[in-house]
């Protein structure tokens, strides 16, 4: 058990730190933008919804790559790990370019789902078109991170994130506000610093993968045969995770439209609340990665006792983290929000949101562990169905009912968000029991073994 705990912590801590660095960067940039106008805060938030959908589509495919490479790593087959990664490049990057083209031509229509305000549409579309050209780079960054994580190495993705975030933070201030006698570019400067940080993370990822003492040292110019069945398998495993991740971002478009009915101040405050709540998200993100890595490695090695013990210890750590995030939301919300903006009216609205999110911390953390184990057991569509149920049967329709039809106070939306999280966790536990996930033995070999 002690060795299992050490493995979990070796995976969890770097992932948490990586996401903490990303959150810190986002919070600092939000703090910069929070000093601009309320409209510019809204432009930034609307553009982020589009980027979130795009990135999560390919982050989900990267989850599939992690599962497949993780099983190969469990068998100790390094060449197969490399072949899977190179095939993922061949299958994913062209799709990233194609989706970028679609976003370019449909940007106003997509933004129009969230708001019909011409000023918001113009500002958000302008910001989007300054950043979207670099989106495909982040699809490759996600694939690179999965290759490391599948081999139990979450430290390197953390270092890569630190490099990109340092660039984003340092350049962001200069490019937004200027320095000395040189004027800044405002919101355009935020787009410029973000684009440069993407390039830095892509370059660093290739260096750590293929450079000296890299995971695949000296193999950068080796091109394994591209096998369509391998790419098909990557998408078979990854698409449900991709749809699950992007469905959340798509749902936020409809949620954003409802929140905008309460006014620009409420929407801007919601964006600030999401950024401040990011501390909770970074703590939970590591559990999905740990569950995928540990369970796929155990399945590949046919070590089913390790498979069961890892789950129990992950739940143990998940409960500990839940207590930490609940205390953060209870005690640190106002302090964090004051770092993000100097507008008290926005702080007051966002503070209520953060306090009510205390109710969803336990399910938010533990459902990620369940989803990881269900996915690596071969039930790749089930986590997606869980997510879809929470989003499209609970969160979105009830939010529209409360905000658009019944015109209830906005705090009812926050309570609906809590109900969504508990619904997902309850269904995940039922599926764990139904599929006997922790009772499997060699039948798991049919999923990803060889």
One Martini backbone bead per residue (centre of mass of N, CA, C, O) as a GRO file, in nm:
protein
  450
    1UNK     BB    1   0.056   0.063  -0.020
    2UNK     BB    2   0.296   0.261  -0.008
    3UNK     BB    3   0.373   0.232  -0.307
    4UNK     BB    4   0.106   0.330  -0.416
    5UNK     BB    5   0.114   0.610  -0.287
    6UNK     BB    6   0.373   0.699  -0.429
    7UNK     BB    7   0.263   0.677  -0.717
    8UNK     BB    8   0.031   0.871  -0.685
    9UNK     BB    9   0.203   1.119  -0.597
   10UNK     BB   10   0.387   1.123  -0.853
   11UNK     BB   11   0.137   1.203  -1.023
   12UNK     BB   12  -0.032   1.420  -0.874
   13UNK     BB   13   0.160   1.654  -0.801
   14UNK     BB   14   0.245   1.749  -1.088
   15UNK     BB   15  -0.043   1.794  -1.193
   16UNK     BB   16  -0.122   2.003  -0.984
   17UNK     BB   17   0.109   2.199  -1.048
   18UNK     BB   18   0.044   2.239  -1.343
   19UNK     BB   19  -0.247   2.349  -1.294
   20UNK     BB   20  -0.155   2.577  -1.107
   21UNK     BB   21   0.008   2.730  -1.318
   22UNK     BB   22  -0.225   2.771  -1.513
   23UNK     BB   23  -0.407   2.919  -1.314
   24UNK     BB   24  -0.215   3.147  -1.242
   25UNK     BB   25  -0.195   3.259  -1.523
   26UNK     BB   26  -0.500   3.308  -1.563
   27UNK     BB   27  -0.540   3.490  -1.314
   28UNK     BB   28  -0.341   3.710  -1.392
   29UNK     BB   29  -0.472   3.776  -1.663
   30UNK     BB   30  -0.747   3.839  -1.538
   31UNK     BB   31  -0.636   4.068  -1.366
   32UNK     BB   32  -0.557   4.240  -1.599
   33UNK     BB   33  -0.841   4.242  -1.743
   34UNK     BB   34  -0.997   4.342  -1.481
   35UNK     BB   35  -0.874   4.646  -1.549
   36UNK     BB   36  -1.061   4.672  -1.755
   37UNK     BB   37  -1.339   4.637  -1.908
   38UNK     BB   38  -1.632   4.472  -1.900
   39UNK     BB   39  -1.635   4.405  -2.202
   40UNK     BB   40  -1.348   4.275  -2.214
   41UNK     BB   41  -1.412   4.048  -2.021
   42UNK     BB   42  -1.631   3.925  -2.208
   43UNK     BB   43  -1.459   3.870  -2.453
   44UNK     BB   44  -1.269   3.675  -2.311
   45UNK     BB   45  -1.489   3.470  -2.221
   46UNK     BB   46  -1.605   3.398  -2.503
   47UNK     BB   47  -1.341   3.299  -2.631
   48UNK     BB   48  -1.287   3.072  -2.418
   49UNK     BB   49  -1.518   2.889  -2.508
   50UNK     BB   50  -1.399   2.817  -2.783
   51UNK     BB   51  -1.127   2.710  -2.689
   52UNK     BB   52  -1.240   2.494  -2.500
   53UNK     BB   53  -1.371   2.319  -2.715
   54UNK     BB   54  -1.126   2.268  -2.889
   55UNK     BB   55  -0.930   2.152  -2.674
   56UNK     BB   56  -1.118   1.923  -2.559
   57UNK     BB   57  -1.132   1.750  -2.807
   58UNK     BB   58  -0.812   1.685  -2.797
   59UNK     BB   59  -0.790   1.601  -2.503
   60UNK     BB   60  -0.965   1.349  -2.543
   61UNK     BB   61  -0.780   1.207  -2.744
   62UNK     BB   62  -0.541   1.202  -2.542
   63UNK     BB   63  -0.673   0.999  -2.354
   64UNK     BB   64  -0.661   0.766  -2.555
   65UNK     BB   65  -0.353   0.769  -2.581
   66UNK     BB   66  -0.293   0.710  -2.284
   67UNK     BB   67  -0.426   0.433  -2.266
   68UNK     BB   68  -0.259   0.290  -2.489
   69UNK     BB   69   0.027   0.360  -2.389
   70UNK     BB   70  -0.012   0.247  -2.102
   71UNK     BB   71  -0.035  -0.050  -2.187
   72UNK     BB   72   0.243  -0.063  -2.328
   73UNK     BB   73   0.405   0.022  -2.074
   74UNK     BB   74   0.315  -0.221  -1.898
   75UNK     BB   75   0.477  -0.417  -2.114
   76UNK     BB   76   0.751  -0.261  -2.210
   77UNK     BB   77   0.675  -0.113  -2.505
   78UNK     BB   78   0.840   0.141  -2.650
   79UNK     BB   79   0.785   0.120  -2.958
   80UNK     BB   80   0.476   0.128  -2.931
   81UNK     BB   81   0.459   0.405  -2.805
   82UNK     BB   82   0.579   0.555  -3.050
   83UNK     BB   83   0.378   0.461  -3.264
   84UNK     BB   84   0.128   0.586  -3.130
   85UNK     BB   85   0.220   0.880  -3.131
   86UNK     BB   86   0.271   0.917  -3.438
   87UNK     BB   87  -0.022   0.837  -3.516
   88UNK     BB   88  -0.153   1.073  -3.364
   89UNK     BB   89  -0.043   1.295  -3.537
   90UNK     BB   90  -0.159   1.191  -3.812
   91UNK     BB   91  -0.469   1.198  -3.698
   92UNK     BB   92  -0.491   1.499  -3.554
   93UNK     BB   93  -0.372   1.751  -3.699
   94UNK     BB   94  -0.562   1.765  -3.946
   95UNK     BB   95  -0.817   1.799  -3.770
   96UNK     BB   96  -0.728   2.070  -3.643
   97UNK     BB   97  -0.728   2.230  -3.909
   98UNK     BB   98  -1.019   2.179  -3.993
   99UNK     BB   99  -1.152   2.307  -3.741
  100UNK     BB  100  -1.031   2.585  -3.774
  101UNK     BB  101  -1.178   2.651  -4.040
  102UNK     BB  102  -1.462   2.634  -3.919
  103UNK     BB  103  -1.428   2.856  -3.707
  104UNK     BB  104  -1.368   3.090  -3.896
  105UNK     BB  105  -1.650   3.077  -4.061
  106UNK     BB  106  -1.834   3.036  -3.765
  107UNK     BB  107  -1.779   3.242  -3.530
  108UNK     BB  108  -2.039   3.419  -3.515
  109UNK     BB  109  -2.242   3.191  -3.481
  110UNK     BB  110  -2.124   3.076  -3.220
  111UNK     BB  111  -2.140   3.340  -3.052
  112UNK     BB  112  -2.455   3.378  -3.103
  113UNK     BB  113  -2.543   3.167  -2.888
  114UNK     BB  114  -2.462   3.361  -2.636
  115UNK     BB  115  -2.512   3.633  -2.814
  116UNK     BB  116  -2.678   3.944  -2.958
  117UNK     BB  117  -2.466   4.148  -2.900
  118UNK     BB  118  -2.287   4.339  -3.113
  119UNK     BB  119  -2.050   4.424  -2.933
  120UNK     BB  120  -1.971   4.142  -2.830
  121UNK     BB  121  -1.933   4.008  -3.105
  122UNK     BB  122  -1.709   4.190  -3.215
  123UNK     BB  123  -1.501   4.161  -2.984
  124UNK     BB  124  -1.481   3.847  -2.975
  125UNK     BB  125  -1.406   3.801  -3.274
  126UNK     BB  126  -1.147   3.964  -3.276
  127UNK     BB  127  -1.000   3.797  -3.056
  128UNK     BB  128  -1.024   3.519  -3.187
  129UNK     BB  129  -0.857   3.601  -3.458
  130UNK     BB  130  -0.584   3.632  -3.277
  131UNK     BB  131  -0.573   3.308  -3.162
  132UNK     BB  132  -0.666   3.054  -3.348
  133UNK     BB  133  -0.393   2.983  -3.512
  134UNK     BB  134  -0.272   2.825  -3.236
  135UNK     BB  135  -0.449   2.581  -3.153
  136UNK     BB  136  -0.307   2.321  -3.283
  137UNK     BB  137  -0.067   2.316  -3.088
  138UNK     BB  138  -0.235   2.212  -2.836
  139UNK     BB  139  -0.294   1.933  -2.948
  140UNK     BB  140   0.005   1.839  -2.938
  141UNK     BB  141   0.061   1.897  -2.642
  142UNK     BB  142  -0.144   1.684  -2.540
  143UNK     BB  143  -0.004   1.437  -2.665
  144UNK     BB  144   0.267   1.467  -2.522
  145UNK     BB  145   0.159   1.445  -2.232
  146UNK     BB  146   0.046   1.154  -2.262
  147UNK     BB  147   0.315   1.009  -2.302
  148UNK     BB  148   0.421   1.069  -2.020
  149UNK     BB  149   0.178   0.978  -1.838
  150UNK     BB  150   0.173   0.676  -1.934
  151UNK     BB  151   0.478   0.655  -1.787
  152UNK     BB  152   0.445   0.826  -1.504
  153UNK     BB  153   0.518   1.124  -1.628
  154UNK     BB  154   0.431   1.446  -1.477
  155UNK     BB  155   0.677   1.643  -1.463
  156UNK     BB  156   0.725   1.741  -1.753
  157UNK     BB  157   0.451   1.882  -1.809
  158UNK     BB  158   0.500   2.084  -1.581
  159UNK     BB  159   0.747   2.225  -1.705
  160UNK     BB  160   0.610   2.314  -1.965
  161UNK     BB  161   0.391   2.484  -1.829
  162UNK     BB  162   0.586   2.678  -1.684
  163UNK     BB  163   0.707   2.803  -1.936
  164UNK     BB  164   0.445   2.909  -2.067
  165UNK     BB  165   0.344   3.077  -1.820
  166UNK     BB  166   0.581   3.268  -1.792
  167UNK     BB  167   0.545   3.398  -2.065
  168UNK     BB  168   0.251   3.491  -2.029
  169UNK     BB  169   0.293   3.672  -1.780
  170UNK     BB  170   0.528   3.858  -1.864
  171UNK     BB  171   0.417   3.950  -2.144
  172UNK     BB  172   0.130   4.034  -2.067
  173UNK     BB  173   0.189   4.296  -1.918
  174UNK     BB  174   0.344   4.442  -2.140
  175UNK     BB  175   0.125   4.406  -2.376
  176UNK     BB  176  -0.116   4.539  -2.220
  177UNK     BB  177   0.034   4.804  -2.056
  178UNK     BB  178   0.323   4.826  -2.065
  179UNK     BB  179   0.653   5.000  -2.055
  180UNK     BB  180   0.727   5.281  -1.958
  181UNK     BB  181   0.693   5.454  -2.267
  182UNK     BB  182   0.540   5.196  -2.354
  183UNK     BB  183   0.265   5.092  -2.490
  184UNK     BB  184  -0.006   4.901  -2.493
  185UNK     BB  185  -0.264   4.655  -2.632
  186UNK     BB  186  -0.432   4.514  -2.440
  187UNK     BB  187  -0.614   4.256  -2.548
  188UNK     BB  188  -0.409   4.199  -2.773
  189UNK     BB  189  -0.176   4.125  -2.579
  190UNK     BB  190  -0.305   3.864  -2.471
  191UNK     BB  191  -0.295   3.715  -2.740
  192UNK     BB  192   0.011   3.727  -2.788
  193UNK     BB  193   0.107   3.576  -2.530
  194UNK     BB  194  -0.048   3.315  -2.582
  195UNK     BB  195   0.082   3.235  -2.853
  196UNK     BB  196   0.375   3.216  -2.750
  197UNK     BB  197   0.324   2.995  -2.534
  198UNK     BB  198   0.249   2.771  -2.732
  199UNK     BB  199   0.522   2.753  -2.874
  200UNK     BB  200   0.689   2.682  -2.625
  201UNK     BB  201   0.542   2.412  -2.550
  202UNK     BB  202   0.595   2.263  -2.812
  203UNK     BB  203   0.905   2.275  -2.813
  204UNK     BB  204   0.953   2.145  -2.535
  205UNK     BB  205   0.816   1.873  -2.592
  206UNK     BB  206   1.011   1.777  -2.816
  207UNK     BB  207   1.267   1.791  -2.649
  208UNK     BB  208   1.177   1.585  -2.417
  209UNK     BB  209   1.122   1.349  -2.617
  210UNK     BB  210   1.394   1.377  -2.841
  211UNK     BB  211   1.612   1.442  -2.670
  212UNK     BB  212   1.823   1.425  -2.435
  213UNK     BB  213   1.689   1.179  -2.238
  214UNK     BB  214   1.445   1.108  -2.377
  215UNK     BB  215   1.187   0.901  -2.434
  216UNK     BB  216   1.269   0.934  -2.772
  217UNK     BB  217   1.559   0.929  -2.836
  218UNK     BB  218   1.639   0.993  -3.177
  219UNK     BB  219   1.315   0.969  -3.311
  220UNK     BB  220   1.209   1.216  -3.473
  221UNK     BB  221   1.296   1.094  -3.780
  222UNK     BB  222   1.111   0.861  -3.711
  223UNK     BB  223   0.868   0.684  -3.926
  224UNK     BB  224   0.628   0.514  -3.868
  225UNK     BB  225   0.389   0.346  -3.976
  226UNK     BB  226   0.082   0.425  -4.098
  227UNK     BB  227  -0.210   0.308  -3.923
  228UNK     BB  228  -0.541   0.306  -3.948
  229UNK     BB  229  -0.616   0.115  -3.710
  230UNK     BB  230  -0.472   0.288  -3.496
  231UNK     BB  231  -0.627   0.549  -3.542
  232UNK     BB  232  -0.901   0.425  -3.493
  233UNK     BB  233  -0.841   0.345  -3.196
  234UNK     BB  234  -0.785   0.625  -3.090
  235UNK     BB  235  -1.075   0.729  -3.159
  236UNK     BB  236  -1.241   0.517  -3.010
  237UNK     BB  237  -1.126   0.605  -2.728
  238UNK     BB  238  -1.128   0.933  -2.759
  239UNK     BB  239  -1.408   1.042  -2.848
  240UNK     BB  240  -1.573   1.013  -2.587
  241UNK     BB  241  -1.384   1.205  -2.430
  242UNK     BB  242  -1.418   1.443  -2.622
  243UNK     BB  243  -1.725   1.474  -2.594
  244UNK     BB  244  -1.726   1.510  -2.292
  245UNK     BB  245  -1.551   1.768  -2.282
  246UNK     BB  246  -1.704   1.943  -2.503
  247UNK     BB  247  -1.987   1.938  -2.378
  248UNK     BB  248  -1.921   2.134  -2.155
  249UNK     BB  249  -1.851   2.375  -2.342
  250UNK     BB  250  -2.121   2.381  -2.489
  251UNK     BB  251  -2.294   2.426  -2.237
  252UNK     BB  252  -2.169   2.709  -2.166
  253UNK     BB  253  -2.310   2.859  -2.389
  254UNK     BB  254  -2.598   2.831  -2.272
  255UNK     BB  255  -2.530   2.939  -1.995
  256UNK     BB  256  -2.427   3.216  -2.086
  257UNK     BB  257  -2.696   3.310  -2.204
  258UNK     BB  258  -2.846   3.308  -1.936
  259UNK     BB  259  -2.654   3.497  -1.772
  260UNK     BB  260  -2.684   3.746  -1.967
  261UNK     BB  261  -2.977   3.811  -1.868
  262UNK     BB  262  -2.848   3.948  -1.594
  263UNK     BB  263  -2.597   4.071  -1.723
  264UNK     BB  264  -2.273   4.178  -1.750
  265UNK     BB  265  -2.191   4.162  -1.454
  266UNK     BB  266  -2.269   3.866  -1.404
  267UNK     BB  267  -2.088   3.745  -1.623
  268UNK     BB  268  -1.819   3.862  -1.525
  269UNK     BB  269  -1.839   3.731  -1.241
  270UNK     BB  270  -1.845   3.438  -1.340
  271UNK     BB  271  -1.564   3.442  -1.468
  272UNK     BB  272  -1.418   3.503  -1.202
  273UNK     BB  273  -1.524   3.257  -1.047
  274UNK     BB  274  -1.395   3.042  -1.228
  275UNK     BB  275  -1.104   3.127  -1.178
  276UNK     BB  276  -1.110   3.100  -0.865
  277UNK     BB  277  -1.206   2.790  -0.883
  278UNK     BB  278  -0.950   2.658  -1.015
  279UNK     BB  279  -0.824   2.521  -0.767
  280UNK     BB  280  -1.024   2.281  -0.770
  281UNK     BB  281  -0.965   2.173  -1.056
  282UNK     BB  282  -0.661   2.106  -1.016
  283UNK     BB  283  -0.711   1.891  -0.795
  284UNK     BB  284  -0.894   1.698  -0.983
  285UNK     BB  285  -0.732   1.641  -1.249
  286UNK     BB  286  -0.523   1.426  -1.137
  287UNK     BB  287  -0.725   1.182  -1.104
  288UNK     BB  288  -0.763   1.109  -1.396
  289UNK     BB  289  -0.467   1.055  -1.467
  290UNK     BB  290  -0.413   0.842  -1.247
  291UNK     BB  291  -0.634   0.640  -1.328
  292UNK     BB  292  -0.536   0.590  -1.618
  293UNK     BB  293  -0.243   0.508  -1.561
  294UNK     BB  294  -0.274   0.283  -1.342
  295UNK     BB  295  -0.488   0.102  -1.484
  296UNK     BB  296  -0.343   0.056  -1.759
  297UNK     BB  297  -0.085  -0.064  -1.643
  298UNK     BB  298  -0.221  -0.303  -1.492
  299UNK     BB  299  -0.352  -0.430  -1.740
  300UNK     BB  300  -0.092  -0.470  -1.909
  301UNK     BB  301   0.035  -0.647  -1.651
  302UNK     BB  302  -0.190  -0.815  -1.496
  303UNK     BB  303  -0.246  -0.631  -1.218
  304UNK     BB  304  -0.533  -0.651  -1.031
  305UNK     BB  305  -0.457  -0.565  -0.747
  306UNK     BB  306  -0.347  -0.287  -0.824
  307UNK     BB  307  -0.613  -0.191  -0.941
  308UNK     BB  308  -0.771  -0.194  -0.668
  309UNK     BB  309  -0.580  -0.036  -0.476
  310UNK     BB  310  -0.566   0.229  -0.635
  311UNK     BB  311  -0.859   0.307  -0.602
  312UNK     BB  312  -0.874   0.327  -0.293
  313UNK     BB  313  -0.646   0.544  -0.267
  314UNK     BB  314  -0.773   0.761  -0.446
  315UNK     BB  315  -1.020   0.807  -0.267
  316UNK     BB  316  -0.867   0.895  -0.020
  317UNK     BB  317  -0.735   1.147  -0.158
  318UNK     BB  318  -1.001   1.276  -0.256
  319UNK     BB  319  -1.112   1.348   0.027
  320UNK     BB  320  -0.884   1.530   0.115
  321UNK     BB  321  -0.909   1.737  -0.118
  322UNK     BB  322  -1.201   1.820  -0.060
  323UNK     BB  323  -1.144   1.962   0.207
  324UNK     BB  324  -0.951   2.174   0.095
  325UNK     BB  325  -1.150   2.309  -0.114
  326UNK     BB  326  -1.368   2.385   0.091
  327UNK     BB  327  -1.191   2.576   0.258
  328UNK     BB  328  -1.121   2.768   0.032
  329UNK     BB  329  -1.414   2.861  -0.034
  330UNK     BB  330  -1.478   2.961   0.260
  331UNK     BB  331  -1.194   3.150   0.316
  332UNK     BB  332  -1.068   3.257   0.002
  333UNK     BB  333  -1.259   3.400  -0.201
  334UNK     BB  334  -1.227   3.706  -0.159
  335UNK     BB  335  -0.924   3.726  -0.192
  336UNK     BB  336  -0.914   3.617  -0.482
  337UNK     BB  337  -1.109   3.824  -0.616
  338UNK     BB  338  -0.935   4.079  -0.540
  339UNK     BB  339  -0.705   3.992  -0.739
  340UNK     BB  340  -0.892   4.009  -1.011
  341UNK     BB  341  -1.052   4.267  -0.886
  342UNK     BB  342  -1.183   4.619  -0.818
  343UNK     BB  343  -1.493   4.521  -0.836
  344UNK     BB  344  -1.732   4.484  -0.600
  345UNK     BB  345  -1.985   4.396  -0.763
  346UNK     BB  346  -1.843   4.135  -0.869
  347UNK     BB  347  -1.762   4.002  -0.603
  348UNK     BB  348  -2.044   3.956  -0.482
  349UNK     BB  349  -2.143   3.758  -0.700
  350UNK     BB  350  -1.902   3.551  -0.700
  351UNK     BB  351  -1.913   3.467  -0.400
  352UNK     BB  352  -2.174   3.301  -0.410
  353UNK     BB  353  -2.078   3.092  -0.608
  354UNK     BB  354  -1.837   2.977  -0.441
  355UNK     BB  355  -1.992   2.890  -0.187
  356UNK     BB  356  -2.186   2.682  -0.341
  357UNK     BB  357  -1.942   2.492  -0.445
  358UNK     BB  358  -1.899   2.323  -0.188
  359UNK     BB  359  -2.122   2.097  -0.255
  360UNK     BB  360  -1.930   1.968  -0.516
  361UNK     BB  361  -1.648   1.845  -0.434
  362UNK     BB  362  -1.672   1.539  -0.400
  363UNK     BB  363  -1.789   1.461  -0.683
  364UNK     BB  364  -1.573   1.605  -0.858
  365UNK     BB  365  -1.339   1.410  -0.771
  366UNK     BB  366  -1.454   1.105  -0.773
  367UNK     BB  367  -1.564   1.083  -1.070
  368UNK     BB  368  -1.282   1.071  -1.209
  369UNK     BB  369  -1.200   0.795  -1.108
  370UNK     BB  370  -1.433   0.634  -1.224
  371UNK     BB  371  -1.393   0.715  -1.522
  372UNK     BB  372  -1.110   0.595  -1.557
  373UNK     BB  373  -1.187   0.295  -1.492
  374UNK     BB  374  -1.410   0.258  -1.700
  375UNK     BB  375  -1.241   0.320  -1.953
  376UNK     BB  376  -1.005   0.099  -1.913
  377UNK     BB  377  -1.226  -0.144  -1.918
  378UNK     BB  378  -1.382  -0.056  -2.215
  379UNK     BB  379  -1.600   0.180  -2.133
  380UNK     BB  380  -1.583   0.452  -2.329
  381UNK     BB  381  -1.893   0.570  -2.322
  382UNK     BB  382  -1.989   0.605  -2.024
  383UNK     BB  383  -1.866   0.880  -1.933
  384UNK     BB  384  -2.019   1.038  -2.148
  385UNK     BB  385  -2.307   0.966  -2.050
  386UNK     BB  386  -2.277   1.092  -1.775
  387UNK     BB  387  -2.219   1.380  -1.870
  388UNK     BB  388  -2.472   1.420  -2.046
  389UNK     BB  389  -2.675   1.389  -1.822
  390UNK     BB  390  -2.587   1.626  -1.645
  391UNK     BB  391  -2.606   1.848  -1.868
  392UNK     BB  392  -2.889   1.768  -2.052
  393UNK     BB  393  -3.084   1.706  -1.786
  394UNK     BB  394  -2.985   1.927  -1.577
  395UNK     BB  395  -2.822   2.194  -1.627
  396UNK     BB  396  -2.945   2.322  -1.884
  397UNK     BB  397  -3.259   2.298  -1.853
  398UNK     BB  398  -3.274   2.416  -1.560
  399UNK     BB  399  -3.144   2.688  -1.629
  400UNK     BB  400  -3.354   2.779  -1.834
  401UNK     BB  401  -3.593   2.759  -1.644
  402UNK     BB  402  -3.486   2.954  -1.419
  403UNK     BB  403  -3.383   3.206  -1.606
  404UNK     BB  404  -3.584   3.224  -1.873
  405UNK     BB  405  -3.873   3.147  -1.744
  406UNK     BB  406  -3.879   3.210  -1.414
  407UNK     BB  407  -3.674   3.428  -1.309
  408UNK     BB  408  -3.466   3.353  -1.111
  409UNK     BB  409  -3.231   3.376  -0.912
  410UNK     BB  410  -2.898   3.308  -0.974
  411UNK     BB  411  -2.846   3.095  -0.739
  412UNK     BB  412  -3.004   2.862  -0.879
  413UNK     BB  413  -2.783   2.790  -1.080
  414UNK     BB  414  -2.571   2.694  -0.874
  415UNK     BB  415  -2.744   2.459  -0.763
  416UNK     BB  416  -2.760   2.307  -1.032
  417UNK     BB  417  -2.458   2.249  -1.053
  418UNK     BB  418  -2.451   2.065  -0.805
  419UNK     BB  419  -2.655   1.855  -0.907
  420UNK     BB  420  -2.487   1.758  -1.144
  421UNK     BB  421  -2.247   1.635  -0.984
  422UNK     BB  422  -2.418   1.426  -0.819
  423UNK     BB  423  -2.535   1.276  -1.060
  424UNK     BB  424  -2.271   1.169  -1.182
  425UNK     BB  425  -2.162   1.014  -0.936
  426UNK     BB  426  -2.399   0.821  -0.901
  427UNK     BB  427  -2.379   0.686  -1.180
  428UNK     BB  428  -2.085   0.591  -1.157
  429UNK     BB  429  -2.133   0.395  -0.920
  430UNK     BB  430  -2.337   0.217  -1.065
  431UNK     BB  431  -2.140   0.129  -1.295
  432UNK     BB  432  -1.923   0.001  -1.123
  433UNK     BB  433  -2.115  -0.220  -1.021
  434UNK     BB  434  -2.233  -0.335  -1.284
  435UNK     BB  435  -1.930  -0.391  -1.421
  436UNK     BB  436  -1.723  -0.489  -1.212
  437UNK     BB  437  -1.444  -0.333  -1.210
  438UNK     BB  438  -1.302  -0.460  -0.931
  439UNK     BB  439  -1.351  -0.784  -1.031
  440UNK     BB  440  -1.157  -0.819  -1.238
  441UNK     BB  441  -0.941  -0.985  -1.460
  442UNK     BB  442  -0.856  -1.116  -1.763
  443UNK     BB  443  -1.097  -0.968  -1.906
  444UNK     BB  444  -0.936  -0.697  -1.945
  445UNK     BB  445  -0.760  -0.786  -2.192
  446UNK     BB  446  -0.979  -0.708  -2.413
  447UNK     BB  447  -0.918  -0.408  -2.425
  448UNK     BB  448  -0.558  -0.338  -2.422
  449UNK     BB  449  -0.423  -0.582  -2.470
  450UNK     BB  450  -0.183  -0.866  -2.608
   0.00000   0.00000   0.00000
